[in-house]
Amino acid sequence: MAAKKVKRNPSARKAARQAVRRAAVNTARLTAIKTELKKVEAAIAAGSKSAAQAAFKAAQPLLMRGTNSGTVHKNMVARKLSRLSARIKALA
């Protein structure tokens, strides 16, 4: 495996540092989003409408934050929210 190339100018070094920090933030944000979506899915699978609505309400801000930061695509978020809300609405 090739060694990483050393950045020569200060702006390239700073960009490399920022990329590492952004990657860590994006990974944490994606993990949080996936966890919340799993909670919604579990509540829907259990058939509990109130628990599903509460989990959905908790997941919405995280998804929107991911969209605003560019971590996840806005159409993906819109599709997930639409499909999940339809499934929650269908619960008796």
C-alpha positions in Angstrom: 0.0 0.0 0.0 1.4 3.4 -1.0 2.1 6.0 1.7 0.0 9.1 1.9 1.4 12.0 0.0 2.5 14.9 2.3 0.7 18.1 1.5 3.2 20.9 0.6 1.5 24.2 1.1 -0.3 25.4 4.2 -3.8 25.6 2.5 -3.6 22.0 1.4 -2.6 20.9 4.9 -5.5 22.8 6.4 -7.9 21.3 3.8 -6.6 17.9 4.8 -7.2 18.6 8.5 -10.7 19.9 7.7 -11.6 16.8 5.6 -10.7 14.5 8.5 -12.9 16.5 10.9 -15.8 16.7 8.4 -15.6 13.0 7.8 -15.9 12.3 11.5 -18.9 14.6 11.8 -20.6 13.1 8.8 -20.0 9.6 10.0 -21.5 10.4 13.4 -24.5 12.1 11.8 -25.1 9.1 9.5 -24.9 6.7 12.4 -27.4 8.8 14.4 -29.8 8.9 11.4 -29.6 5.2 10.8 -30.2 4.5 14.5 -33.3 6.7 14.6 -34.7 5.1 11.4 -34.2 1.6 12.9 -36.2 2.8 15.9 -39.1 3.9 13.6 -38.9 0.6 11.7 -39.0 -1.4 14.9 -42.0 0.5 16.2 -43.8 0.0 12.9 -43.0 -3.7 13.0 -44.3 -3.9 16.5 -47.6 -2.3 15.4 -47.4 0.5 17.9 -48.7 3.6 16.2 -48.0 6.0 19.1 -44.4 4.7 19.5 -43.9 4.9 15.8 -45.1 8.5 15.7 -42.9 9.4 18.6 -39.8 7.8 16.9 -40.7 9.4 13.6 -41.0 12.8 15.3 -37.5 12.3 16.8 -36.0 11.1 13.5 -37.3 14.0 11.4 -35.0 16.8 12.7 -31.9 14.5 12.3 -32.8 13.7 8.7 -33.4 17.4 7.9 -30.1 18.4 9.6 -28.4 15.8 7.4 -29.9 17.3 4.4 -28.9 20.9 5.3 -25.3 19.8 6.0 -25.1 17.8 2.7 -24.5 14.5 4.5 -27.5 12.9 2.9 -29.4 13.8 -0.3 -32.6 15.8 0.1 -34.5 13.5 -2.2 -33.5 10.4 -0.2 -34.8 12.2 3.0 -38.0 13.2 1.3 -38.6 9.6 0.1 -37.8 8.1 3.5 -40.1 10.5 5.4 -42.9 10.1 2.9 -42.8 6.3 3.0 -42.4 6.1 6.7 -45.3 8.5 7.3 -47.5 6.5 5.0 -46.7 3.3 6.8 -47.4 4.9 10.2 -50.7 6.3 8.9 -51.6 2.8 7.7 -51.2 1.3 11.2 -54.6 0.7 12.9 
